[in-house]
C-alpha cells in the first residue's frame, strides 16, 4: 500500500474526531436534565454491532488475504488467527491493569449532578482515575481507527462513528464526578476532553513506530490485531454498558441495526 500525505492526514483527522467525542458526553452531562438511557443503550448496541460485524466480516478477511499472500494459505491463516487473539489479549491485559473500582465504563447519570454532594474530594479522585483509565483504553483504539482509515477510508469512517458513539458515555463517566467534586464545568470538560486525546496520540506513536515497517505482512498483522481489539471492546465494554443504561432488547436491537448498516455500507461500496 502506498501511503500519501492526504491519506495520512485523513486517517489522523478521523482518529481525532473519534477521540474527542468524549467531549460530547461531557456537554450532555452539563446541559441535559436527565440521561436518555434508552438512546444511549441503543447507540452503544449499534456501535457494538458495527464493530463486531466489520471485525469478523471485513477486517479479519482483509488481514487473512494480506498474510496469505505473504506466507501462503495455511501459514497465513494461522498467523492471522494468532494476531487476532493477540489483539484480544493485548486489550484484555490493558483492561486488567485498570482497577475495577475505577471502571471507566461504569454507568453515570446526569441526574447525579443534582443529588450528589458537591465538594467531595474522593469524587475528584474517581473522575481523574476514570480519565486516566479511559486514556489507557483509548490508546489502542486510536491506532485501530488510524490503521483502518489508512487501509480503507470508507472503513475508517465506519469505525470512527462506532468508536465516537462509544466514547460519549465515557465522557459522562469523567465529567460527572469531576464536576460535583469541583463545581466547575470547565475543569470537568477539560479532563473529559483530555482523556480522548489519547486516541490521536496512539495513532501518532503507532504510525512513527511502524512507519518503516508498513509492509503487506505488517498491515495484515495489525489489521488482525485490530479485529481482535474491537471484538473485545464490543463484548466486554459496549454490550454490558448498553444493558446497564437500558433494556436488554434495546441493546440487542441496536446491535442488529449496527450490523445491518455496516453490511449495507460494505455492499454499496464494494
Secondary structure, DSSP 4 states (H G I P E B T S, - for coil): ----HHHHHHHHHHHHHHHHTHHHHHHHHHH-SS--HHHHHHHHHHHHHHHHHIIIIIIHHHHHHHHHHHH-HHHHHHHHHHHHHHHHHHHHHHHHHS-GGG-TT----TTHHHHSPTT-HHHHHHHHHHHHHHHHHHHHHHHHHHHHHHH-HHHHHHHHHHHHHHHHHHHHHHHHHHHHHH--HHHHHHHHHHHHHHHHHHHHHHHHHHGGG-SHHHHHHHHHHHHHHHHHHIIIIIHHHHHHHS-HHHHHHHHHHHHHHHHHHHHHT-
